[in-house]
């Protein structure tokens, strides 16, 4: 299957380990190319972001895709890289990263506002509290598109109130539908198994996240025997929020502390 891949090659490559970025629900590789890919390429890393099947410019169908289909997409791209990459996954991409690490080695991985190993029950409850009608549409249509149906609903789920509307509209226009089948996996059909993961993890969260709570991020960290770090005044899309640079710099520092070559 042909997957959309965005790669940035540094002018001066100072690291031999590539970085592979995995997006979350409704997104695509574009969300990383806004700020993160240029930042890490400038820091000397070879960086790649993929769009999962059916998302953005990738072939395939979103509906009917399982979480393991998404894992296979990540594996497909990882195999094209010269050495096993560091994975950086956001939200569902963080969950996909955890599932990937159950059966693949990696020098390190970063989880940003990740769905916890126990799945999306709490996130579903948060959506219901905010808008029961949205969840009703999801459950009756068997589609997740209602969550990002309008710019306003997209802002609530992903972005801070002070994000300029022009920027919000730009990101909202790039949003996809999302797989209901995968959503069922995250409700219990195929949860993550942290004990199978041996890769060192950095777990980061956002204090103002409306869909992945601080408690959910702490659950993820505990499950992987580490501690979470939170960024104040930041919403769910940590790579697109105005404080994105502080998140990127923390990742950069951690990779240095881990001695990732």
N, C-alpha and C positions, 0 to 999 in steps of 0.2 A: 504494500500500500504506500502510495506517495504521500508523505507528510510534509507540511510546510516547516521549514527550518530557517531560522535567522541566525547567522553566525557573524561574529565580529572578531577579526584577527588583530591583535595588538601590534602597534608599530615596533615596539621592542618587547618581545616575549620573554618575561622574567620567570615564568612558571611553566613547568612541563605538564602539570595536571590540568586538564580542561574542566570547565564548569558547565553543567547542564541544568537549565532552568525549566521547571514544570509548572504550568499555570493551573488555576483552579476552575471551578464551575463558571460557565458562561464566557470565559475569557479565551485568549489565544496567545501565541508568542508575542504579539504586539505589546502586551502589557509589560514585558520585560525590556523591550527595545526602546521604550520611552526614556528611561533613565539608567536602569541597572546595567544593561549590556555595554553602553558606552563607558560607564564608570569603571567596570571591571576590566574592560579591554584597555582602558587608559592606565590601569594599575598593572598591566602586563600579563593578564590572563587571556587564554583562548576561550571564548564564551559562545555557547549555543543555546537557543531556546527553540522548543518545538511547539507546534499546535497539535493537540491530540486529534484523533480521527473525527472528521466532520466539523471541526472548529476552524474558524478563520479560513486559511487557504489550503487546508488539508483535505484529501480525499476521504471517502467513507461516510457512514451515517452515524449521527449522534444517537438517535433513538434506537434502542435495543443493545447499545454498547454497555458492557459490564466494566467493573473496576479492573478486572484482569485484562480486558481489551486495552484499557489505557496503560496498564503496566507493560503490556507487550509493545505498545507504541514507544514507550520510554526505552525499553530494551533494544528496540530496532535502531533508535538513534544512537544510544550509548555504544552499540557495537561498531558504529562507523567512526568512533573517536579513537585516537592512537593509544590511549591508556584509559583505564576505568575513571570516569569523571566524579568530581564532587557534585552531588545533587542538591539543588535548592528548590524546594517545593512550597507553593503557597496554597493554603486552604485545602480544597480537595486534592490539589497537586501535592500537598504535604502528606495526605493520606496515601496517595498513589506512590509517593516516595517511600513511605513505610512498607507498603506491600512489595515494592521493588526490592527493598533491602532484605526482605525475608528470604530471597533466593538469589541475590546478587551481591557481590562484594563492592565496596566503595571506600575510598580513603577517608571520607567524611561526608556529612550531609547537614543541611540547614532546613528547619521547618518554620515557615512564617505563617502565623495565624492559622495553624493547621487543624483540620478535623482530627479530633482525638481518636485513638485506637478503638474506642467504644462506639464511634459513629456519630450520627447527626441528630439524635433524638433531642438533645437540648437545643441545638440550633433550630430545629423544626418548631419547638415550643416557643422560641423567641420570635420567629416569624409569625406564628399564630397569635401571640400576644399583641404584636404590632398591627397585624392585619389579618383577621380570621378569613376574610374574603379571598385574600391571596392564596392561603393554604387550601381553601375550598376549591379554588380554580385548579390548583396543582393536582389535587387528589381526584377531581372529576374529569380532568382532561388528560391525566397521565403524562403531563409535560411540566417542566420546571420554568418555562418561559415567563409565567405570570410574575415571578419574583423580580424580573428586570423589565417589566412591561412598560414602565414609564421612566423618564429621567428622575422623577421624585422617588420612586421605589428603588431605583438603582442607587441614588444618593444615600438613602437610608441604609441599604445593605452594605455599601462599600466605602463611602466617602464622607469626609467631614463636612459640616454645614458651611464652612467658609471656602470650600473649593469653588472657584469661579464657574459660573454657569456655562460659559463657552467650553471650558475644559470638561465639565460634566457631560455636556451634550456630545462632545467628541468621543468620550469613552463609552457612553451609552450606545452610540451608533455602532460600535464594534462588538457589542455583546451578542452571543449566540443563544440558542436554546440549549438545554442540557438533558442528559439521558435520565429518564425515569428509572430505567433498569439499574443504572449505576446507583441512583438514589436508594433503591431497595437494598442494594449491597451494603450501603452505609447505614441502613437501618437495622441490619443484622444478618443479611444473607452471606456477607463475606467481610467480616471485620478484620482488623489488623492484629498481629500476634507479636508484641514487642519482644518477647523472650527469644524470638528467632533472629532479631536484629543485633548484630555485633558491631555495627558501624558507630563511631562517635558522632553525637548529634548536638547541634546548637538549636535550642528551642526559643523562639521569639514571638511575642504577642503585642497587641495594641490595646491600650487602656480603654479607648472609646469604641471598641469593636462591638457592633450590635448583633452579629451572628455567631462569632466564635468568642465566647466569654473568656475572661481571665481565668475563671475556674476550669474551663475546658483546656486552655493552654497549660495550666498547671498539671492537669491530669495527664496530658501528653508527656510533659517533662518527667513526672514521677514514674510513669510506665517505662520510661527509658533510662531511669536512674540518673537523672540530671536535674538542673534547676532552670526555670524559665526566666527570661528577662523581658520586661515590658517597656514600651515606649509611650510616653505621655502625649496627650493631645493628638492622638493618631487613631484613624479608623481602620477598617479591615484591609483595604488595599494598600499595604505598607510600602509597596514598590512604586505607588503612584501618588501617595500623599505628599504634601509639601515638605514633610520631614524625612523623605525617603533617604537622603544622604546619610543621616545618622544611622539608619538601619544598615545601609551598604557598608559604611565604615566599621560597624560592629562586626559584620561578617568578615570583612577583610582582616580585621585585627585577630579574630578567632582563628582564621585559617593560618595566620602567622604563628599564633600561639600553638596550634596543633602541629606546626612544622610541615604543612602540606607543601610539597615541592612545586 
